[in-house]
Amino acid sequence: MVLIGVALLLVLMLAWPIGLLIWANGKIDHIEALSGAADTPGTTYLLAGSDSREGGVIEDPETQGARTDTIMVLHVPESGPTALISLPRDAYVEIPGQGASKLNAAFSWGGAPLLVQTVEQLTGLTVDHYVEVGFGGIEQLVDAVGGVELCSDLTVDDADSGMVWTPGCREVGGVDALAFARMRKADPAGDIGRAERQQQLIAALSGKVENPALVLKPGQQTALLSAGTGALTVSEGTGILDLGSLALAFRNAKGEGGITGTPPIVDLDYRPGNVGSTVRLDPDQTPGFFAAIAAGTWPAGPTGGMPGG
């Protein structure tokens, strides 16, 4: 009887995570997003934060149609440091078939497929996995883990994003975490400051999800997976195991031996005409920067930003 009891316990311990994995896989929405371009070495993830997801739409009177405020490239080279590079949404880039415009216009005009093509053209990296996160789902995810601690030295009362902050660190729920990640106009660093706060939020969420206590709470596991998968849309062929690899790669990028930041920038208020204020990436340094990221030869640590930054 004791042996039977031990055997049953082992079966339950194995069956629960396997069943949870199958259940979670079935809840993820998939879309055709990848370009089919020839593979490049390593593994490249394109992460986009979108307000276009049903049930997660954030109304914005300034913007019509779908948009993305968060665009990150996470690259794991065959050897060398993992890199998490935030691409400013207002970066002035060439969009295939459309000419030059702000990077997030690619998503507005052609959704995930055109955004993928635009990022591939900019970086020289073929995207292996596209992951789109609905902003409304971020609120649910933060609340599912019981809130996260965020820090900022800014004094902010921004009506557009809803962020109200005084310098310091504090535990926040989903609504305040989303405002923290979306605020741009009241940040002196603009898109760069927002990218840093978005990476901070993702790192805080990752830290909470990695908490071993969750393993012992199946009810909280299902609530967390439900919130997380409900916020996601991913490319065809991307499953829950790929998302697990993504999470590990993100942790490596944010760790001591990883790379985080933006591409080299020369102007945060570049006005080429017809598209308003844009961010101009350094035309001389950017190609070499992404080539080194791809090869795993760029040194670990923070990178990008304005010259001398």
N, C-alpha and C positions, 0 to 999 in steps of 0.2 A: 504493500500500500504506500509505503514511504517513497519507493522508487517511482510508482505511478504518479504520486503527487509531485515529485521533482520533475518528472517528464512533462506533466501538464503545465507546470510553471514555466519550464523552458519554452514550450510551444507558445504559450501566451506572450512571453517576453519577445519572442521572434515574430509572432504573428502580428502583434500590435504595430511595430514600426513598418513592417511590410505592407500591412493593410492601409496604414496611414499614408504611405508613399503612393500606393495605387489610387487611393481616394483623392489625394492632393493633385496627382497628375491629371485626373479627370476633370478637375475644376478650373484648370488654366485655359484661357482663351488663346487661340492661335490665329495668326494672319500670315499672308504671303508678304514678306518684307525684304528678303534677301535678294541681292542683285544677280547671283549666279556667276559673279566674276571669279577669275582664277584665284585659288587659295594663295595666301601669303603665309610665311612662317609664323608659328605661334598661334595663339587663340585670341580673337578680338571680340569683345562685347560692346555693343552700342546701347547705352542706357538713355532713355528719354522720359522726362516727366511731362505728362500731358493733362490738359484740362478737358479733353474731348471724350473721356470715358463715360458711358451711361452710369448713373448712380454716383459719379465722382466729379461731375462738372462743377467748376468754380466760375461763377458768372463774373465777367469783367466788361464794363461798359465801353472800354477803350478798344476792345478787340472783337472782331466778328469772326466766327468760325473756329475751327480747331487750331490749337497752337501748342507749342512746347516751350516751357521756360527753362528746362533742365536738359542739357545734352552733354553726356560724358562718354569718353572712350576709355575702356578698361582693357589693357593689352598685357597678355602673358607671353613673353618671348620664349624661344626654345632654351635660352640661357640668359641670365642677367635679371635685373630687377623688374618686378611687375609695376606697371604705370597706370595711374588713374588721372586722366587729363580732362578737365572741364573745358568745353568749347563754348565761348560766350554766345548766347542766343542771337546777339546783334552783330556777330562777326560778319564782315563784308566778304562774301565768298562767291565763287562761280557756282551756279546751280544748273545742272545739266538740262539743256533745252529751254532755259529761262533767262540766262544771262546772270549778271551780278546782282546780288541783293543780300539782305540779312539772312543768316543761316536758318533761323526758325521759319522763314517764308517757305522753305522747301517742304516743311511739314504741312503748312497751311495749304500749299498748292497741290502737293502730291502724296500727302500722308507718309507713312513709314517707308515705302519703297523709294520715294524721291529723297527723303532724308538720308537713308542708307547710301544711296548713290552719291549724294553730295559730300557726305563725310568720307567716303572711300576716295573720292577725287581729291579732297583736301589733304587727307592723311597718307594716302598710298597704301592703307591697310584694308584688306578685305574683311568685312564684318561676318563673323561666324554665327553670332547670336544677337538678335535684337530683343530688347526688353523695354516695354513701355509701362510706366507706372501712372495710374490715375491719381491726381492730387487728392481727390476726395477720399480715396482709399488710404492715403497716408494718415489721415486723421484716425481712421478706424484701426490701423496697424499700431500707431503710437498708443492709442487707448487700450488695445489688446495686450500690450506688454506692461501696462500700468504707468505709462508716462516715461519721459526721458529727461536727462539733465543736459541743458544747453547753456553755453556761455557766450557773452558778447561784451565788448567795452563800449558799445554805442549807447547813446541816449536817443530813443526813438518813440515817436507817436505818429505813426503813418496810417492815414485813413485808407489808402489804396489797398494795402496788404492786411491791415488790422493788427500789425505788430506794435505793441506797446512795451518798451523795455527801458530799464535803467542798468548801468554797468554792473556786471556780475554774472553769477551762475545760478540757475534755479531749475527745479523740476517742473515740467510743463506737460499738459495733455495734448491731444491731437490738434485742436483748433489753433492753439498758440504755437505749436511746433510747425504747422503748415505756414502760418503767418511769418514765422522766423525764417523759413526756407524761401519764401516768395518775395520778401521785401527787397526792393532795389533802389527806389527813388530817394529814400532818406539815407542811403549808404554812400559816403564820400567815394568809396571804391567802386560803386556801381555794380556792373556784372561780375567783376572779380570778387568783390565782397560777398555777393550772393552765392557765387560758386563755392566759396569757402564755407559759408554757413550750410549750404546744402550737403556738402561732404561731411560736415560735422554732424548733421542730423542722421545721415545714413550710418555713420560710424557709431553713433549713440544707439540707434536701433539694432545694429549688428551686435553690439555689446550686450544688450538686453536679451536678444534671441539666443545668444551663446550661453546664457545662464543655465548651469546644470540643473537647477531646481525645476526648469520646465520639463525635463525628461520624466520627472516623477509626477507630473500633473497632466494626464491625458486630456482632461477637459480643457485646460488652458492651451495645450498643443493644438487641438482641433479649432479652438477659437482663433488662435494665432494664424494657423494655416488658412483658415477660411477668410480671414481679413486680408492676409497677404496675397493669396491666389486670386481673390476677388478684385484686387487692385491691379492685377497684371494682365497684359497682353504680350505674347511672345511670338517670335517667328516660328514657322512650321519646322518641326524637327527638334525644337528646344523643349526639354522636359525638366522635371523636378530635379533630376541629378545634375543637369547642366546648371540649374540655378544654384545648386549646392556648390558646384565648382566656382561659379561666379562669386558666391559669398566668400569662399576661401581666398580667391584672387583679390577681392576687395580688401580683405583683412591684411593680406600681404602688402598691397599697395600702400595702405595706411600705416603699416608698421615701419620699424626703424630702417629696414632695408629696401623700402619701396619708394616710388616716385609719385608725387601729387602736385597739382598746379594747373597751369594753363599753357598754351603755346606762347611764344614770344609776341609781345604786343607793342606797337609803336604809337598808337593814338586811341584814346577812349572816346573821343568825340570827333570821329572822322565823318565828314559830310561830302560825299561824292556827288550828291544831287539826286533828287527824286525819291530817296528812301529815308531822309531824315538823318539823325545821328546814328552812327554805326561804330563798331570796334574794328580797327585796322590791325590785322596780324602782320608781323614783320615779314615782308616778302623775301628778304634775303636769308633770314634764319629759320623760318618755319619749315621749309622742306627738309633741311638737314636735321632739325629737331625731331621730326617724325621718323626720319630714316634711322636715327639713333635709337629712338624708342622701340622701333620695330626690331632692330638688331640686338637690343638688350645692352647697348654700350653707353647709354646716357647714365650719368652718375645718379645714385640714389639721393633722395632729399626733395625739398620743395623746388619748383621750377616755374618758369614763365613770368607773366606779368609785364610791367613796364620796364624799360631799360634802367638798370641800376636797382630794380626792386627785388 
